[in-house]
Amino acid sequence: GDIIQANVKSAKAGYDFAVKNCLTCRFTPADTSKAKMLLNTVEAIGFGAIASGCKFYSAYPMTPSTGIMNYLAEKEKDYGIIVEQAEDEIAAINMALGASFAGVRAMTGTADGGFALMVEGLSLAAMTETPIVICIGQRPAPATGLPTRTEQASLLFVVNAAHGEFPRVVFAPGSPEQAFYLTNKAFDLSEKYQIPVFVMFDQYIADAEWTLDGIDLRNIKYIDYRLRGEQLKNLEGYKRHKITETGVSPLGVPGDSVHLIVTDSDEHNEEGHLIEDAETRVRMVQKRLFKKLPLIKQEIAPPLFYGNAEPDIVIVGWGSTYGIMKEAVDILSMHNKIAMLHFSELYPLPDISKFDYISIMKNARFSFCVEQNATGQFARLMRAEMGYEFKININKYDGRPFTVEKLVGEIDGWLRRL
């Protein structure tokens, strides 16, 4: 009682002081008439995994991804999930692949340093067409770097990691709400196309807590794409890697029928047995890569467009820069025709037939790419994939997140010089 009252008194004194002495600060009391949800991004990823039917999670603890494992472990008994703390990241990804092959939705998570150990397992997932969701928490590197600080310097690593050529999808939420829905989409696309799908975040967005009115569970998508029970038993024959028009083969559950369900890390035929002939190799690469990729691209949503409909200034970013860019647009829009493009579905880049974001950037006088890395990795990806080069890059790589004042000041400074 006394402690609670002292805390309430302290909070009220702090609020009263700020209102009186900090006239430029903005404090708006929350509506207390109904309950709110307080959620950070790693919790939202775990929540999204549960809502998507995840039944197995394996990981080795590594900041900033450990919170996902902690969250799922707390819910383990309630939702019938197995959470396994592996001995290392190599074991973690291979455990998740084993669980997925056995018939359940599985996920693993790590930091970008731990992902360095997972890349051979990533290639195994691609060759065996085993669905898996991989969460990557970014922090300043190389090596241990600044393990409790923030950065966005592993985008191109994740896009290009592992030996061989195969399709993958990369998401990077800008808020806990985006993280929830993108985790759900990651599970859906991973199982639908039998590919690895990544959910990337960084230390800043991992710990940032947002107040939400709630999450609309009606928007959750759950389709079991696996063949089970009578559906599998009634098949006259089964080929795990059958060549189809879409490149997507039947995904049967082992031990659920008389059919032999087998795959191989070597190149294989439709039945899953290893081969050496050139003709089969070519057909399998075409199946896994060229048939699936156009369909996957159609699934990728366009960037969020916010601000002036015909902007002179466009600021572009991905992942955790969402909130800070949105606030910067609100401030700068008082004297400028400005808008932002925020990408949370990064790879493959969205098709411009749905929304021509390239034309918006080209028609603007100034285009800024805002990133928390030294080399402008998203800007480089945009140039490589779409042929568009940003006029100005704003890069921050000191391990600290952008502040509104810093970002507004940099944009304002550029505009004054140009």
Summary of the structure (lengths in Angstrom):
residues: 418
radius of gyration: 23.3
end to end distance: 60.1
largest distance: 78.7
contacts: 1403
relative contact order: 0.11
helix: 42%
strand: 18%
